[in-house]
Amino acid sequence: MSIPPDLPTPAPPPESRRSRTARRIGCLAVALVPLLLLAAIVKAPAWIDDHRLARMVDRIQEYPPPAGADLGYFDRHVEVSGDSGDCWYTIRFELSTDRPIQEVLNHYRQAKIEDPDGDLGDYELVAYTPFDESGTPVDGTSATNSMILHLDGMYDGTWLDMRCY
């Protein structure tokens, strides 16, 4: 059956603005998904190493401080750098104590806290005391009242953590 020539053919329904916008958003999403997956693949090794370091920081926090000491505010300050696949880390935290620095250092050196590789006590520990320009302790009392402890160590990074290269 054919349409008589004198009847006009119905016009297609007008394309809504909403469908054009939805189509554009869909195309954009399809174009961005591979880029987001690539970014996740590149960042995943750093996230894994950050998790390993966060577990070490948790172990430090859970270890009881020496007698007469208080961790107080524990700033999760962790720095990571490296070369040729070896990652170096520094974990810094502050301690308030009336104990001598050497006693605090000995306390944490005997702790044998597990590092990110699973080794016990495979790090160096250094303590600093804050002083002002005149050489007076910042808190105005003794040099052992407030100290900053640095744990420096090395671990084998995951194969794509770009901070370690």
SEROMAR-843912 format. One record per atom (N, C-alpha, C, O, CB): x, y, z; residue in one letter. Coordinates in steps of 0.1 Angstrom, whole numbers, plus 5000, padded with zeros to 4 digits. Each point is the difference from the previous one (the first is absolute). Last residue first. Glycine has a CB too. Example, Ala and Ser with C-alpha at 12.3 -4.5 7.8 and 13.67 -1.06 7.14 Angstrom:
2
512849785071S
500950115000S
499250115008S
500550115001S
500749834977S
499149495021A
499150125000A
500950125000A
501050005007A
497149885005A
END
This chain:
165
561450655425Y
500950004988Y
500650134997Y
500850014991Y
497949815000Y
497950065043C
501249925003C
500950004988C
501049925001C
497649945015C
497150354983R
500750075010R
501449935003R
500950065006R
496950025004R
498849744961M
500950094994M
500850085010M
501050064996M
497449954985M
499449495019D
499950125008D
501050104995D
501249995003D
498049885017D
499949674963L
499750124993L
499850125008L
499550104996L
499449754988L
502449705032W
500750024988W
499650124992W
500850044991W
499449725008W
499850215055T
499349934990T
500550044986T
500650114999T
497349865015T
505550095026G
498750054995G
499449904991G
500649924994G
500250325009G
502649695039D
499949974985D
498650054996D
499049945004D
502749864997D
500950445041Y
499249874996Y
500049994985Y
500250104993Y
498449925028Y
503950285024M
499949974985M
499249874999M
500149915008M
502150204987M
498550325045G
500349874995G
499849984985G
499750104993G
499649825029G
500450425027D
500450004986D
500349854996D
500749935007D
500350314994D
496450085039L
500449864996L
500350004985L
499150044992L
499449865027L
501350505022H
500049964986H
500449864999H
501049955005H
499550284987H
497550145048L
500749874996L
499849984986L
498950014994L
500849905029L
500250525014I
499549954987I
500849884997I
501250004999I
498150234993I
499550045057M
501049954990M
499249954988M
498949965001M
502849985017M
498050335034S
499449984988S
501049954990S
501150064999S
497250125006S
503049875040N
498650015001N
499249964987N
499049935001N
501450245017N
504649874993T
499349874998T
498550005001T
499449905000T
502750005009T
500950484998A
500249964987A
499349864997A
499949974988A
502350165012A
495850215037S
501249924998S
500149964986S
499050004992S
501049925031S
497150494986T
500449925011T
501249924997T
501150064998T
496549925009T
500150324962G
500450085012G
500449915012G
500450065010G
498250124981G
500049724961D
498950005010D
500450075013D
499250015009D
500049774981D
503950174973V
498850084996V
499050015011V
499350105002V
501149834974V
504950035034P
498949914996P
498750084998P
499750105007P
501349715006P
503750434979T
499149975011T
498949904995T
499550024989T
500950215022T
503050004962G
500449875006G
499249955012G
500349905006G
501950154985G
497350354978S
500950025011S
500649875006S
500950005008S
497950214997S
497749804961E
501350054994E
501150025011E
501249984997E
497550134985E
497649535030D
499850124992D
501450054996D
501049935002D
496950135011D
500549414994F
500650125006F
499750124992F
499849994988F
502149865022F
496549584995P
499850144994P
500750115009P
499750005012P
498149924977P
503749555003T
499350085010T
499950144994T
500950064994T
499949815026T
499849594960Y
500450145000Y
499250085011Y
498949965003Y
501550034972Y
501349475008A
499150095008A
500650144999A
501250025000A
498149795016A
500749684955V
500750125004V
499150085008V
498850014997V
502749984983V
499249484998L
499250095008L
500950115004L
501149995006L
497449825002L
501149784951E
500950085009E
499050105007E
499050044995E
503049944990E
497049504995Y
499950144998Y
501050075009Y
500549955010Y
497150034983Y
500549545006D
500950034989D
499850154996D
499650034989D
500349735002D
497849945043G
501050095004G
500950044989G
501250055004G
498649865018G
497649684966L
499850065013L
501250095003L
501149965000L
497649845008L
498750054944D
501249985008D
499850075013D
499350115001D
502149884979D
495550024982G
499849895010G
501249975008G
500049915009G
498449994976G
500750464982D
500549874994D
499749885009D
500249894996D
501550244991D
497450335027P
499149964989P
500449874993P
499149934994P
500550315003P
502049805054D
499950104989D
499249954989D
499449895000D
502950185006D
497649825049E
500149954987E
499950114989E
499150085001E
499949705008E
503150265042I
498750024993I
500249964985I
501050034994I
498350165021I
503549805029K
500149914989K
498650014993K
499449894997K
502349965014K
500150365032A
498649964996A
500049904989A
499149924999A
500150315008A
504750015012Q
499749865005Q
498649954996Q
499849885001Q
501750175018Q
499950394971R
500949914992R
499749865005R
500249914992R
501550275006R
496050175024Y
499449974986Y
501049914992Y
499549934991Y
499350295010Y
502649915043H
498749945001H
499449964986H
499649894998H
500050245023H
504550114982N
500149865003N
498749935001N
499949884996N
502250185017N
497850414981L
500549934988L
500249855003L
499649924991L
501650295002L
497550055043V
498949994990V
500549934988V
499349914994V
499650305015V
504449895023E
499149905005E
498849984991E
499549884998E
501250185025E
502450284967Q
500549874997Q
499149895006Q
500049894993Q
502350215008Q
496550355006I
499949964986I
500549864998I
499449924993I
500850325000I
497949895056P
501150044991P
499849944986P
499449904998P
502250115022P
494050095010R
501149915000R
501250054991R
499750084991R
498749735012R
497150375005D
501050055010D
501249915000D
500950025008D
497250085006D
498150014944T
500549915011T
500950075009T
500650114997T
499249704987T
497050194967S
500350085012S
500449915011S
499349905003S
499050284990S
501749794950L
499949935013L
500350105011L
500950084999L
499749704991L
498350164952E
500450085011E
499749935013E
499049935001E
500750284986E
501449624959F
499050025010F
500650075012F
501250005002F
497549804991F
502250004952R
500450095011R
498850015009R
498850014996R
502750124989R
500949554974I
498850025008I
500450095011I
500949975008I
498149804986I
503050094955T
500350075013T
498650015007T
499150064994T
503050074997T
500349564965Y
498950065007Y
500550075013Y
501049965006Y
497449874985Y
503149944957W
500550055013W
498850075007W
499350074993W
503149954999W
498249584967C
499350125006C
500650035013C
500249915008C
497750024980C
503849824964D
500050005014D
499350135006D
500350114995D
501949765004D
498450064954G
499149905005G
500049995015G
499149935006G
501149954973G
502650434996S
500249864994S
499149905007S
500449895001S
502050174994S
497450365032D
500950004989D
500149854996D
500349915008D
501050304999D
495550165027G
500749884996G
500950024988G
500250104994G
498049775016G
497950325032S
500850034988S
500749884996S
499949905007S
500350355000S
495849955031V
500549894992V
500850064988V
499550094993V
498549755014V
499750305045E
500650044988E
500649884993E
500649915006E
499950325003E
495849905033V
500849904993V
500450064987V
499250054992V
499649765019V
498450315037H
500950064990H
500949904994H
500949955007H
499050275005H
495949825021R
500449904991R
500850064989R
499650014988R
498449855017R
501250305046D
499850054987D
500649894991D
501249965001D
499050285005D
497949805045F
500849914992F
499850044985F
499049964995F
501049855022F
499450415035Y
499550014986Y
501049924992Y
501250034999Y
497750195005Y
501849625042G
499150124998G
499550004985G
499449904996G
501950235021G
501949585010L
500150024986L
499150134997L
500450074990L
499949685005L
502450145051D
498650004994D
500250044986D
500650094996D
498349975026D
504149755025A
499950064987A
498649994995A
499249925004A
503250024991A
499549865046G
500150155001G
499950074987G
500350124999G
501149845021G
500049544976A
499450065012A
500250155001A
501150054997A
499349735015A
499550024939P
500849985012P
499350065012P
499250094999P
502949904988P
494749854974P
501250095001P
500749985013P
499549935009P
499350244978P
498549454984P
499950095011P
501250095001P
501149964999P
497549875014P
499249984942Y
501049965009Y
500050105012Y
499950124998Y
501549784983Y
495750164981E
499549905010E
501149965010E
499749955011E
498749964971E
502650394982Q
499050065009Q
499649905011Q
499750045011Q
499650114970Q
503549704985I
500750095009I
499150065010I
500450015012I
501250044969I
496549684986R
500749925010R
500950085009R
500149975012R
500049854971R
497550394982D
499149955010D
500749925011D
499750005012D
498549994971D
504250164980V
499750115009V
499149965011V
500150045011V
500250124970V
500649534985M
501250015009M
499750125010M
500449995012M
501149924970M
495250014985R
500049895010R
501250015010R
499949975011R
498949894972R
501050444981A
499050045010A
499949895010A
499750035012A
499050104971A
504149794980L
500650105009L
499050045011L
500450025012L
501050064970L
497049634985R
501149935007R
500650105010R
500349965012R
500249884969R
496550344989H
499349925010H
501049925009H
499849995012H
498249984972H
503650294980D
499550095010D
499349915011D
500150045012D
499650154971D
501749594979D
501250035009D
499550095011D
500549995011D
501149994969D
495249914988I
500449885007I
501150035010I
500049965011I
499349904969I
499350484991W
499049985010W
500349885008W
499850005013W
498550104972W
504450004978A
500350095011A
499049995011A
500350015012A
500650154971A
498549574979P
501249965007P
500350105012P
500449965011P
500549934968P
495450214991A
499849885010A
501249965007A
500049985012A
498349944973A
501250434979K
500050045014K
500049885010K
500350025011K
498650194982K
500949734959V
501250075003V
500150035015V
501149995005V
499050104971V
496049725007I
501049904999I
501450065004I
500849945006I
497949944975I
497550405017A
499949915011A
501149905000A
500649965010A
496950074991A
502150264962A
500450075012A
500049915012A
500950015009A
498350204981A
499149614971L
501450014999L
500650085012L
501049965005L
498850044970L
495549975021L
500649875003L
501550004999L
500749945009L
497349954982L
499750494997L
499949985014L
500549875004L
500749995011L
497350154989L
501949964954L
500950085007L
500049995015L
501050005007L
498850164974L
497049604992P
501449954999P
501050085007P
501049955005P
498349954973P
496250275023V
500249875007V
501449954998V
500649965010V
496949994988V
500750444978L
500850025013L
500249875008L
501049995007L
498050234994L
498449804957A
501450044997A
500850015013A
501249985000A
498050154980A
496349765023V
500749894994V
501450044997V
500949925000V
496950004990V
499450415027A
500349905010A
500849884994A
500949955006A
497050125007A
500550274959L
501150055008L
500449905011L
501249985003L
498050254993L
497149684977C
501249994992C
501250055008C
501149944999C
497650094980C
497150015041G
500449864998G
501249984992G
500949925004G
496750024997G
500650495003I
500649955013I
500449864999I
501049965006I
497550205006I
499350014951R
501350065001R
500749965013R
501249975001R
498050234986R
496449665005R
500949934991R
501450065002R
501049924999R
497150044985R
498550255040A
500349875005A
500949924991A
500949935005A
496950075006A
500650414974T
500950025011T
500449875006T
501249975004T
497850255001T
497949774961R
501250044995R
501150025011R
501149964999R
497750154982R
496749795031S
500749894994S
501350034994S
500949925001S
496949984995S
499650455022R
500449915010R
500749884995R
501049965005R
497150125009R
499850244958R
501350055005R
500549905010R
501349985001R
498050264995R
497449584967S
499950085012S
501550045004S
500949934997S
497049955011S
499850024943E
501049955009E
500050095012E
500250124999E
501249774982E
494250044987P
501250085002P
500949945011P
499549955010P
499250264984P
498449494973P
499850075012P
501250095003P
501149964997P
497449865013P
500350074940P
500549935011P
499850085013P
500050134999P
501749754986P
494850184975A
501350045004A
500649925011A
499249965009A
500250274983A
497049604970P
500150065014P
501450035003P
500949934996P
497149945012P
500050144942T
500649905009T
500150075014T
500450125001T
500849754980T
494950274983P
501450035004P
500549895010P
499249945008P
500450314989P
496849704962L
500150015014L
501450025005L
500949934995L
497249915007L
500650104951D
499550135005D
500050015016D
499850115005D
498849904975D
502749594993P
501050114999P
499550145006P
500850085003P
500049814977P
497949605038P
499650094989P
500950125000P
500450055011P
497249874990P
504149615016I
499450135006I
499650084988I
500850034991I
500549965031I
498949464977S
500850124999S
499250125005S
498850005001S
502449914979S
499049525024M
499250125000M
500950125000M
500950015008M
497249875004M
END
